[in-house]
Amino acid sequence: MKIFTSEDVELPRQAVVKYLDSISITVCARYLEYIIAERQEEMPDFHDRLAVIYLDMTLAAKRKNDESEFYLGDGAYS
């Protein structure tokens, strides 16, 4: 992650987001958080992408939680 957040070299943010998004949405989210909070990035596309990632991660966690519940047969779910 240091290579993308180094202050010595400014990489094109759009290209970095596209690359990180293809590798891991979690890493991409961390980079977006960094450029928004630390580098005061105001471009709406970056804010929108981070919001979509948060939504996707929330929905994935909910689906995972829903799948882990199972019917006990006595009217209760676990």
Residue pairs with C-beta under 8 A, 6 or more apart in sequence:
1 27
1 30
1 31
4 11
4 16
4 20
4 31
5 31
5 34
5 38
13 35
13 41
13 43
13 46
14 45
16 31
17 28
17 31
17 32
17 46
17 49
20 27
20 28
20 31
21 28
21 49
25 53
25 56
25 57
26 57
28 49
28 53
29 50
29 53
29 54
29 57
32 46
32 49
32 50
32 53
33 50
35 41
35 46
36 46
36 47
36 50
41 47
69 77
69 78
70 77
70 78
71 77
72 78
